[in-house]
Amino acid sequence: MPATAPVGGLADEFDAYLISTGLRFATFSRELCAFVVSEGGKVRYSARSAQLCEAKGWIRPGPPLPTDGYSARVRAGERPSGAEDANSDSFLEELARDGELFENALHLGQRDQTLTLLWFDDEQLSAPAPARKQWDEHTDRLRKLDGVLP
């Protein structure tokens, strides 16, 4: 899974804002990922992929960035050096999956905003749920209603 550099590349390519590109990137990603926007060291809002939503990976707005996390260190002045391992409990609540979580961050000092991209290593995750069978109106007809519930 890419770090924040591809999100920045997409924003440049389509002449879009970095934050809105990151939020849309996470929303439409097929991977388990999230894009988190923090202001003043506190989580302001986030976008999660559909798979992360299904895995119940909630990110609550309001709490401060995890003090031991990469995002907090980048906000404090550490130069971003690429992705790092992250503790899934520090950002995600009630996560129903295991796996190795990665974190990458970028701090925008003039606005005191920290942009964080979180994603899971695909190789460490259990297999995704099988895809639902598509409804076919001609072959999957409903049986006649007889008033008796199965």
ROBA-904534 format. One record per atom (N, C-alpha, C): residue number from 1; residue in three letters; chain; atom name; x, y, z. Coordinates in Angstrom, 1 decimal, m for minus. Each point is the difference from the previous one (the first is absolute). Example, Ala and Ser with C-alpha at 12.3 -4.5 7.8 and 13.67 -1.06 7.14 Angstrom:
// ROBA-904534
1; ALA; A; N; 13.2; m5.7; 7.8
1; ALA; A; CA; m0.9; 1.2; 0.0
1; ALA; A; C; 0.9; 1.2; 0.0
2; SER; A; N; m0.4; 1.1; m0.7
2; SER; A; CA; 0.9; 1.1; 0.0
2; SER; A; C; m0.8; 1.1; 0.8
This chain:
// ROBA-904534
1; MET; A; N; 0.9; m1.2; 0.0
1; MET; A; CA; m0.9; 1.2; 0.0
1; MET; A; C; 0.9; 1.2; 0.0
2; PRO; A; N; m0.3; 1.0; m0.8
2; PRO; A; CA; 0.8; 1.2; m0.1
2; PRO; A; C; 0.0; 0.9; 1.3
3; ALA; A; N; 0.9; 0.8; 0.0
3; ALA; A; CA; 0.1; 1.0; 1.1
3; ALA; A; C; m0.7; 1.3; m0.4
4; THR; A; N; 0.3; 1.1; 0.7
4; THR; A; CA; m0.6; 1.2; m0.4
4; THR; A; C; 0.5; 0.6; m1.3
5; ALA; A; N; 1.2; m0.5; m0.5
5; ALA; A; CA; 0.5; 0.5; m1.2
5; ALA; A; C; m0.9; m0.2; m1.2
6; PRO; A; N; m0.6; m1.2; m0.2
6; PRO; A; CA; m0.9; m0.1; m1.1
6; PRO; A; C; m1.3; 0.8; 0.1
7; VAL; A; N; m0.4; 0.3; 1.3
7; VAL; A; CA; m1.2; 0.9; 0.1
7; VAL; A; C; 0.4; 1.4; m0.4
8; GLY; A; N; 1.3; 0.4; 0.3
8; GLY; A; CA; 0.5; 1.3; m0.5
8; GLY; A; C; 0.1; 0.0; m1.5
9; GLY; A; N; 0.5; m1.1; m0.5
9; GLY; A; CA; 0.1; m0.1; m1.5
9; GLY; A; C; m1.4; 0.1; m0.7
10; LEU; A; N; m1.0; m0.6; 0.6
10; LEU; A; CA; m1.3; 0.1; m0.6
10; LEU; A; C; m0.5; 1.4; 0.1
11; ALA; A; N; 0.2; 0.7; 1.1
11; ALA; A; CA; m0.4; 1.4; 0.2
11; ALA; A; C; 0.7; 0.9; m1.0
12; ASP; A; N; 1.2; m0.3; m0.2
12; ASP; A; CA; 0.8; 0.8; m1.0
12; ASP; A; C; m0.5; m0.2; m1.4
13; GLU; A; N; m0.2; m1.3; m0.3
13; GLU; A; CA; m0.5; m0.4; m1.4
13; GLU; A; C; m1.3; 0.6; m0.4
14; PHE; A; N; m0.9; 0.0; 1.0
14; PHE; A; CA; m1.4; 0.5; m0.3
14; PHE; A; C; m0.2; 1.4; 0.6
15; ASP; A; N; 1.0; 0.7; 0.4
15; ASP; A; CA; 0.0; 1.4; 0.5
15; ASP; A; C; m1.1; 0.1; 1.0
16; ALA; A; N; 0.1; m0.9; 1.1
16; ALA; A; CA; m1.0; 0.0; 1.0
16; ALA; A; C; 0.7; 0.2; 1.4
17; TYR; A; N; m0.8; 0.3; 1.0
17; TYR; A; CA; 0.5; 0.2; 1.3
17; TYR; A; C; 0.5; m1.3; 0.6
18; LEU; A; N; 1.1; 0.0; 0.7
18; LEU; A; CA; 0.5; m1.2; 0.6
18; LEU; A; C; m0.9; m0.7; 1.0
19; ILE; A; N; m0.7; 0.8; 0.8
19; ILE; A; CA; m0.9; m0.6; 1.0
19; ILE; A; C; m1.2; m0.7; m0.7
20; SER; A; N; m0.6; 0.7; m0.9
20; SER; A; CA; m1.2; m0.6; m0.7
20; SER; A; C; 0.4; m1.2; m0.8
21; THR; A; N; 1.2; 0.0; m0.6
21; THR; A; CA; 0.5; m1.1; m0.7
21; THR; A; C; 0.2; m1.2; 0.9
22; GLY; A; N; 0.6; 0.2; 1.2
22; GLY; A; CA; 0.3; m1.0; 0.9
22; GLY; A; C; m1.3; m0.6; 0.5
23; LEU; A; N; m1.0; 0.8; 0.3
23; LEU; A; CA; m1.3; m0.5; 0.5
23; LEU; A; C; m0.7; m0.8; m1.0
24; ARG; A; N; 0.0; 0.4; m1.3
24; ARG; A; CA; m0.6; m0.8; m1.1
24; ARG; A; C; 0.8; m1.2; m0.3
25; PHE; A; N; 1.3; 0.0; 0.1
25; PHE; A; CA; 0.9; m1.1; m0.2
25; PHE; A; C; m0.4; m1.1; 1.0
26; ALA; A; N; m0.2; 0.3; 1.3
26; ALA; A; CA; m0.3; m1.0; 1.0
26; ALA; A; C; m1.4; m0.5; m0.2
27; THR; A; N; m1.0; 0.9; m0.3
27; THR; A; CA; m1.4; m0.4; m0.2
27; THR; A; C; m0.1; m1.0; m1.1
28; PHE; A; N; 0.7; 0.1; m1.1
28; PHE; A; CA; m0.2; m0.8; m1.2
28; PHE; A; C; 1.1; m1.1; m0.1
29; SER; A; N; 0.8; m0.1; 1.0
29; SER; A; CA; 1.1; m1.1; m0.1
29; SER; A; C; m0.6; m1.4; 0.3
30; ARG; A; N; 0.5; m1.0; m0.7
30; ARG; A; CA; m0.4; m1.4; 0.2
30; ARG; A; C; 0.8; m0.6; 1.1
31; GLU; A; N; 0.9; 0.7; 0.6
31; GLU; A; CA; 0.8; m0.5; 1.1
31; GLU; A; C; m0.6; 0.4; 1.4
32; LEU; A; N; 0.5; m0.5; 1.0
32; LEU; A; CA; m0.4; 0.4; 1.4
32; LEU; A; C; 0.9; 1.2; 0.3
33; CYS; A; N; m0.5; 1.2; m0.2
33; CYS; A; CA; 0.8; 1.2; 0.3
33; CYS; A; C; m0.9; 1.2; 0.5
34; ALA; A; N; 0.6; 1.0; 0.5
34; ALA; A; CA; m0.7; 1.2; 0.5
34; ALA; A; C; 0.9; 1.2; m0.2
35; PHE; A; N; m0.6; 1.1; m0.2
35; PHE; A; CA; 0.7; 1.3; m0.1
35; PHE; A; C; m0.5; 0.9; 1.1
36; VAL; A; N; 0.9; 0.4; 0.9
36; VAL; A; CA; m0.4; 0.8; 1.2
36; VAL; A; C; 0.6; 1.4; m0.1
37; VAL; A; N; m0.9; 1.0; 0.3
37; VAL; A; CA; 0.4; 1.4; 0.1
37; VAL; A; C; 0.0; 0.4; 1.4
38; SER; A; N; 1.1; 0.5; 0.5
38; SER; A; CA; 0.1; 0.5; 1.4
38; SER; A; C; 0.3; 1.5; 0.0
39; GLU; A; N; m0.6; 0.7; 0.9
39; GLU; A; CA; 0.3; 1.4; 0.1
39; GLU; A; C; 0.4; 0.3; 1.4
40; GLY; A; N; 1.0; 0.7; 0.2
40; GLY; A; CA; 0.5; 0.3; 1.4
40; GLY; A; C; 0.3; m1.2; 0.8
41; GLY; A; N; 0.3; m1.1; m0.6
41; GLY; A; CA; 0.4; m1.2; 0.7
41; GLY; A; C; m1.2; m0.9; 0.3
42; LYS; A; N; m1.2; 0.4; m0.4
42; LYS; A; CA; m1.2; m0.8; 0.3
42; LYS; A; C; m0.6; m0.5; m1.3
43; VAL; A; N; m0.5; m1.2; 0.0
43; VAL; A; CA; m0.7; m0.6; m1.2
43; VAL; A; C; m1.2; 0.9; m0.3
44; ARG; A; N; m0.1; 0.5; m1.2
44; ARG; A; CA; m1.1; 0.9; m0.4
44; ARG; A; C; m1.0; m0.9; m0.8
45; TYR; A; N; 0.4; m0.7; m1.0
45; TYR; A; CA; m0.9; m0.8; m0.8
45; TYR; A; C; 0.8; m1.0; m0.7
46; SER; A; N; m0.6; m1.1; m0.6
46; SER; A; CA; 0.7; m1.0; m0.7
46; SER; A; C; m1.0; m0.6; m1.1
47; ALA; A; N; 0.6; m0.7; m0.9
47; ALA; A; CA; m0.7; m0.8; m1.0
47; ALA; A; C; 0.6; m1.4; 0.1
48; ARG; A; N; m0.9; m1.0; m0.1
48; ARG; A; CA; 0.4; m1.4; 0.1
48; ARG; A; C; m0.5; m0.7; m1.3
49; SER; A; N; 0.8; m1.0; m0.4
49; SER; A; CA; m0.4; m0.8; m1.1
49; SER; A; C; m1.2; m0.9; 0.4
50; ALA; A; N; m0.7; m0.5; m1.0
50; ALA; A; CA; m1.2; m0.9; 0.3
50; ALA; A; C; 0.5; m1.2; 0.7
51; GLN; A; N; 1.1; m0.6; m0.3
51; GLN; A; CA; 0.5; m1.2; 0.7
51; GLN; A; C; 0.3; 0.3; 1.5
52; LEU; A; N; 0.6; 1.2; 0.2
52; LEU; A; CA; 0.2; 0.4; 1.4
52; LEU; A; C; m1.2; 0.2; 0.8
53; CYS; A; N; m1.0; 0.6; m0.7
53; CYS; A; CA; m1.3; 0.1; 0.7
53; CYS; A; C; m0.7; m1.3; 0.3
54; GLU; A; N; 0.1; m1.0; m0.9
54; GLU; A; CA; m0.5; m1.3; 0.2
54; GLU; A; C; 0.7; m0.7; 1.2
55; ALA; A; N; 1.3; 0.3; 0.1
55; ALA; A; CA; 0.8; m0.6; 1.1
55; ALA; A; C; m0.2; 0.8; 1.3
56; LYS; A; N; m0.9; 0.9; 0.0
56; LYS; A; CA; m0.3; 0.8; 1.2
56; LYS; A; C; 1.1; 0.8; 0.5
57; GLY; A; N; 0.9; 0.5; m0.9
57; GLY; A; CA; 1.1; 0.9; 0.4
57; GLY; A; C; m0.5; 1.4; 0.1
58; TRP; A; N; m0.4; 0.4; 1.2
58; TRP; A; CA; m0.6; 1.4; 0.2
58; TRP; A; C; 1.1; 0.9; 0.4
59; ILE; A; N; 0.0; 1.2; m0.4
59; ILE; A; CA; 0.9; 1.1; 0.4
59; ILE; A; C; m0.8; 1.1; 0.5
60; ARG; A; N; 0.1; 0.2; 1.3
60; ARG; A; CA; m0.9; 1.0; 0.7
60; ARG; A; C; 0.7; 1.4; m0.2
61; PRO; A; N; m0.8; 1.0; m0.4
61; PRO; A; CA; 0.6; 1.4; 0.0
61; PRO; A; C; 0.1; 0.5; 1.4
62; GLY; A; N; 1.0; 0.8; 0.3
62; GLY; A; CA; 0.1; 0.7; 1.3
62; GLY; A; C; 1.2; m0.4; 0.8
63; PRO; A; N; 0.4; m1.3; 0.1
63; PRO; A; CA; 1.1; m0.3; 0.9
63; PRO; A; C; 1.4; 0.5; m0.6
64; PRO; A; N; 0.9; 0.2; 0.8
64; PRO; A; CA; 1.4; 0.5; m0.5
64; PRO; A; C; 0.6; m1.1; m0.8
65; LEU; A; N; 1.0; 0.4; m0.8
65; LEU; A; CA; 0.8; m1.0; m0.7
65; LEU; A; C; 0.7; m0.9; 1.0
66; PRO; A; N; 0.2; m1.3; m0.2
66; PRO; A; CA; 0.7; m0.8; 0.9
66; PRO; A; C; 1.4; 0.5; 0.2
67; THR; A; N; 0.4; 0.3; 1.3
67; THR; A; CA; 1.3; 0.6; 0.3
67; THR; A; C; 1.2; m0.8; m0.5
68; ASP; A; N; m0.2; m1.3; 0.0
68; ASP; A; CA; 1.1; m0.9; m0.4
68; ASP; A; C; 0.0; m0.3; m1.5
69; GLY; A; N; m0.9; 0.6; m0.7
69; GLY; A; CA; m0.2; m0.3; m1.5
69; GLY; A; C; 0.9; 0.8; m0.9
70; TYR; A; N; 0.1; m0.4; m1.2
70; TYR; A; CA; 0.8; 0.7; m1.0
70; TYR; A; C; m0.6; 1.3; m0.3
71; SER; A; N; m1.3; 0.1; m0.1
71; SER; A; CA; m0.7; 1.3; m0.3
71; SER; A; C; 0.3; 1.1; 1.0
72; ALA; A; N; 0.0; m0.4; 1.3
72; ALA; A; CA; 0.4; 1.0; 1.1
72; ALA; A; C; 1.4; 0.4; m0.1
73; ARG; A; N; 0.9; m0.9; m0.4
73; ARG; A; CA; 1.4; 0.3; m0.1
73; ARG; A; C; 0.2; 1.0; m1.2
74; VAL; A; N; m0.6; m0.3; m1.1
74; VAL; A; CA; 0.1; 0.9; m1.2
74; VAL; A; C; m0.6; 1.4; 0.4
75; ARG; A; N; m1.1; 0.0; 0.7
75; ARG; A; CA; m0.5; 1.3; 0.4
75; ARG; A; C; 1.0; 0.8; 0.9
76; ALA; A; N; 0.7; m0.8; 0.8
76; ALA; A; CA; 1.0; 0.7; 0.9
76; ALA; A; C; 1.2; 0.4; m0.6
77; GLY; A; N; 0.2; m0.3; m1.3
77; GLY; A; CA; 1.1; 0.5; m0.8
77; GLY; A; C; 0.9; m1.0; m0.6
78; GLU; A; N; m0.2; m1.3; 0.3
78; GLU; A; CA; 0.8; m1.1; m0.7
78; GLU; A; C; m0.3; 0.0; m1.5
79; ARG; A; N; 1.1; m0.1; m0.7
79; ARG; A; CA; m0.2; 0.0; m1.5
79; ARG; A; C; m0.6; m1.4; m0.4
80; PRO; A; N; m1.1; 0.1; m0.9
80; PRO; A; CA; m0.6; m1.2; m0.4
80; PRO; A; C; 1.1; m0.9; m0.8
81; SER; A; N; 0.0; m1.3; 0.3
81; SER; A; CA; 1.0; m0.8; m0.6
81; SER; A; C; m0.6; m1.2; m0.7
82; GLY; A; N; m1.3; m0.1; m0.1
82; GLY; A; CA; m0.7; m1.1; m0.6
82; GLY; A; C; m0.9; m0.7; 1.0
83; ALA; A; N; m0.6; m1.1; m0.4
83; ALA; A; CA; m0.9; m0.7; 0.8
83; ALA; A; C; 0.6; m0.7; 1.2
84; GLU; A; N; m0.7; m0.1; 1.1
84; GLU; A; CA; 0.4; m0.7; 1.2
84; GLU; A; C; m1.1; m0.9; 0.5
85; ASP; A; N; 0.4; m1.0; 0.7
85; ASP; A; CA; m1.0; m0.8; 0.7
85; ASP; A; C; m0.8; 0.8; 1.0
86; ALA; A; N; m1.3; m0.3; 0.1
86; ALA; A; CA; m0.8; 0.8; 0.9
86; ALA; A; C; m0.8; m1.0; 0.9
87; ASN; A; N; m0.4; 0.5; 1.1
87; ASN; A; CA; m0.9; m0.8; 0.9
87; ASN; A; C; m1.4; 0.2; m0.4
88; SER; A; N; m0.7; m1.0; m0.4
88; SER; A; CA; m1.4; 0.1; m0.5
88; SER; A; C; m0.9; 0.6; 1.1
89; ASP; A; N; 0.3; m0.3; 1.3
89; ASP; A; CA; m0.9; 0.5; 1.1
89; ASP; A; C; 0.1; 1.5; 0.2
90; SER; A; N; 1.1; 0.6; m0.5
90; SER; A; CA; 0.2; 1.4; 0.2
90; SER; A; C; m1.0; 0.9; m0.8
91; PHE; A; N; m0.3; m0.5; m1.2
91; PHE; A; CA; m1.0; 0.8; m0.9
91; PHE; A; C; m1.3; m0.7; m0.1
92; LEU; A; N; 0.0; m1.3; m0.1
92; LEU; A; CA; m1.2; m0.7; m0.4
92; LEU; A; C; m0.7; m0.7; 1.2
93; GLU; A; N; m1.3; 0.3; 0.1
93; GLU; A; CA; m0.7; m0.6; 1.1
93; GLU; A; C; m0.8; m1.2; m0.5
94; GLU; A; N; m0.1; m1.1; 0.8
94; GLU; A; CA; m0.9; m1.1; m0.3
94; GLU; A; C; 0.4; m0.7; m1.2
95; LEU; A; N; 1.2; 0.0; m0.4
95; LEU; A; CA; 0.4; m0.7; m1.3
95; LEU; A; C; m0.2; m1.5; 0.1
96; ALA; A; N; m0.7; m0.5; m1.0
96; ALA; A; CA; m0.3; m1.5; 0.0
96; ALA; A; C; 1.0; m0.8; m0.8
97; ARG; A; N; 1.2; 0.5; m0.3
97; ARG; A; CA; 0.9; m0.7; m0.8
97; ARG; A; C; 1.4; 0.2; 0.6
98; ASP; A; N; 0.9; m1.0; m0.3
98; ASP; A; CA; 1.4; 0.1; 0.4
98; ASP; A; C; 0.8; 0.3; m1.3
99; GLY; A; N; 1.2; 0.4; 0.3
99; GLY; A; CA; 0.9; 0.3; m1.1
99; GLY; A; C; 1.0; 1.1; 0.4
100; GLU; A; N; 0.9; 0.2; m0.9
100; GLU; A; CA; 1.0; 1.0; 0.3
100; GLU; A; C; m0.4; 1.4; m0.6
101; LEU; A; N; m0.1; 1.0; 0.9
101; LEU; A; CA; m0.5; 1.3; m0.4
101; LEU; A; C; 1.2; 0.9; m0.3
102; PHE; A; N; 0.0; 0.8; m1.0
102; PHE; A; CA; 1.0; 0.9; m0.4
102; PHE; A; C; m0.5; 1.4; 0.1
103; GLU; A; N; 0.8; 1.0; 0.3
103; GLU; A; CA; m0.3; 1.4; 0.1
103; GLU; A; C; 1.0; 0.8; m0.7
104; ASN; A; N; m0.5; 1.0; m0.7
104; ASN; A; CA; 0.8; 1.0; m0.7
104; ASN; A; C; m0.6; 1.4; 0.3
105; ALA; A; N; 0.8; 1.0; 0.2
105; ALA; A; CA; m0.6; 1.3; 0.4
105; ALA; A; C; 0.8; 1.1; m0.7
106; LEU; A; N; m0.7; 1.1; m0.1
106; LEU; A; CA; 0.5; 1.3; m0.5
106; LEU; A; C; m0.6; 1.1; 0.9
107; HIS; A; N; 0.8; 0.9; 0.4
107; HIS; A; CA; m0.5; 1.1; 0.8
107; HIS; A; C; 0.1; 1.3; m0.8
108; LEU; A; N; m1.1; 0.7; 0.0
108; LEU; A; CA; m0.1; 1.3; m0.7
108; LEU; A; C; 0.1; 1.1; 1.1
109; GLY; A; N; 1.1; 0.5; 0.2
109; GLY; A; CA; 0.3; 0.9; 1.2
109; GLY; A; C; m0.8; 1.3; 0.0
110; GLN; A; N; m0.2; 0.6; m1.2
110; GLN; A; CA; m0.7; 1.3; 0.0
110; GLN; A; C; m1.4; m0.1; 0.5
111; ARG; A; N; m0.6; m1.2; m0.1
111; ARG; A; CA; m1.4; m0.2; 0.5
111; ARG; A; C; m0.1; m1.0; 1.2
112; ASP; A; N; 1.2; m0.4; 0.4
112; ASP; A; CA; 0.1; m1.0; 1.1
112; ASP; A; C; m1.0; m1.2; m0.3
113; GLN; A; N; 0.1; m0.5; m1.2
113; GLN; A; CA; m0.7; m1.2; m0.4
113; GLN; A; C; 0.9; m1.2; m0.2
114; THR; A; N; m0.4; m1.1; 0.4
114; THR; A; CA; 0.8; m1.2; m0.2
114; THR; A; C; m0.9; m1.0; m0.8
115; LEU; A; N; 0.6; m0.4; m1.1
115; LEU; A; CA; m0.7; m0.9; m0.9
115; LEU; A; C; 0.6; m1.4; 0.2
116; THR; A; N; m0.9; m1.0; 0.3
116; THR; A; CA; 0.5; m1.3; 0.3
116; THR; A; C; m0.7; m1.0; m0.9
117; LEU; A; N; 0.8; m0.9; m0.7
117; LEU; A; CA; m0.5; m1.1; m0.8
117; LEU; A; C; 0.3; m1.3; 0.8
118; LEU; A; N; m1.1; m0.7; 0.3
118; LEU; A; CA; 0.2; m1.3; 0.7
118; LEU; A; C; m0.5; m1.1; m1.0
119; TRP; A; N; 0.8; m1.1; 0.0
119; TRP; A; CA; m0.4; m1.2; m0.8
119; TRP; A; C; 0.5; m1.3; 0.6
120; PHE; A; N; m0.6; m1.1; m0.4
120; PHE; A; CA; 0.4; m1.3; 0.5
120; PHE; A; C; 0.8; m0.7; m1.1
121; ASP; A; N; 1.0; m0.8; 0.4
121; ASP; A; CA; 0.7; m0.8; m0.9
121; ASP; A; C; m0.9; m1.2; m0.5
122; ASP; A; N; m0.2; m0.1; m1.3
122; ASP; A; CA; m0.9; m1.0; m0.5
122; ASP; A; C; 0.4; m1.4; 0.3
123; GLU; A; N; 1.3; m0.3; 0.1
123; GLU; A; CA; 0.4; m1.3; 0.2
123; GLU; A; C; m0.3; m0.5; 1.4
124; GLN; A; N; m0.2; 0.9; 1.0
124; GLN; A; CA; m0.2; m0.4; 1.3
124; GLN; A; C; m1.5; m0.2; 0.4
125; LEU; A; N; m0.9; 0.4; m0.9
125; LEU; A; CA; m1.4; 0.0; 0.2
125; LEU; A; C; m0.6; m1.4; m0.3
126; SER; A; N; m1.1; m0.3; 0.7
126; SER; A; CA; m0.7; m1.2; m0.4
126; SER; A; C; m0.8; 0.3; m1.3
127; ALA; A; N; m0.4; m1.1; m0.6
127; ALA; A; CA; m0.7; 0.2; m1.3
127; ALA; A; C; m1.3; 0.8; 0.1
128; PRO; A; N; m0.2; 0.9; m1.0
128; PRO; A; CA; m1.3; 0.8; 0.1
128; PRO; A; C; m1.2; m0.9; m0.2
129; ALA; A; N; m1.1; 0.5; 0.4
129; ALA; A; CA; m1.3; m0.7; m0.1
129; ALA; A; C; m0.3; m0.2; m1.5
130; PRO; A; N; m0.6; m1.1; m0.3
130; PRO; A; CA; m0.3; m0.3; m1.5
130; PRO; A; C; m1.0; 1.1; m0.5
131; ALA; A; N; 0.1; 0.3; m1.2
131; ALA; A; CA; m0.9; 0.9; m0.6
131; ALA; A; C; m1.4; m0.5; m0.1
132; ARG; A; N; m0.9; 0.9; 0.2
132; ARG; A; CA; m1.4; m0.4; m0.1
132; ARG; A; C; m0.4; m0.4; m1.4
133; LYS; A; N; m0.9; m0.9; m0.1
133; LYS; A; CA; m0.5; m0.4; m1.4
133; LYS; A; C; m0.9; 1.1; m0.4
134; GLN; A; N; 0.1; 0.4; m1.3
134; GLN; A; CA; m0.8; 1.0; m0.6
134; GLN; A; C; m1.4; m0.5; m0.2
135; TRP; A; N; m1.0; 0.8; 0.2
135; TRP; A; CA; m1.4; m0.4; m0.2
135; TRP; A; C; m0.3; m0.1; m1.5
136; ASP; A; N; m0.6; m1.1; m0.4
136; ASP; A; CA; m0.4; m0.1; m1.3
136; ASP; A; C; m1.6; m0.2; 0.0
137; GLU; A; N; m0.6; 1.0; m0.6
137; GLU; A; CA; m1.5; 0.1; 0.1
137; GLU; A; C; m0.7; m1.3; m0.6
138; HIS; A; N; 0.7; m0.6; m1.1
138; HIS; A; CA; m0.7; m1.1; m0.7
138; HIS; A; C; 0.2; m1.3; 0.7
139; THR; A; N; 1.2; m0.2; 0.6
139; THR; A; CA; 0.2; m1.3; 0.7
139; THR; A; C; m0.2; 0.0; 1.5
140; ASP; A; N; 0.1; 1.1; 0.6
140; ASP; A; CA; m0.2; 0.1; 1.4
140; ASP; A; C; m1.3; 0.6; 0.4
141; ARG; A; N; m1.0; m0.6; m0.4
141; ARG; A; CA; m1.4; 0.6; 0.3
141; ARG; A; C; m0.4; m0.4; 1.4
142; LEU; A; N; m0.8; 0.9; 0.5
142; LEU; A; CA; m0.5; m0.2; 1.4
142; LEU; A; C; m1.2; m1.0; m0.1
143; ARG; A; N; m0.1; m0.9; 1.0
143; ARG; A; CA; m1.2; m0.9; 0.0
143; ARG; A; C; m1.2; 0.8; 0.4
144; LYS; A; N; m1.1; m0.5; m0.4
144; LYS; A; CA; m1.3; 0.6; 0.3
144; LYS; A; C; m0.2; 0.1; 1.5
145; LEU; A; N; m0.6; 1.1; 0.4
145; LEU; A; CA; m0.3; 0.2; 1.4
145; LEU; A; C; m1.2; m0.8; 0.4
146; ASP; A; N; 0.2; m0.8; 1.1
146; ASP; A; CA; m1.1; m0.9; 0.5
146; ASP; A; C; m0.4; 0.4; 1.4
147; GLY; A; N; 0.6; 1.0; 0.6
147; GLY; A; CA; m0.4; 0.4; 1.3
147; GLY; A; C; 0.7; m0.8; 1.1
148; VAL; A; N; 0.8; m1.0; m0.3
148; VAL; A; CA; 0.7; m0.8; 1.0
148; VAL; A; C; 1.5; 0.4; m0.1
149; LEU; A; N; 0.5; 0.5; 1.2
149; LEU; A; CA; 1.4; 0.3; 0.0
149; LEU; A; C; 0.9; m1.2; 0.2
150; PRO; A; N; 1.1; m0.1; m0.6
150; PRO; A; CA; 0.9; m1.1; 0.1
150; PRO; A; C; 0.6; 0.0; 1.4
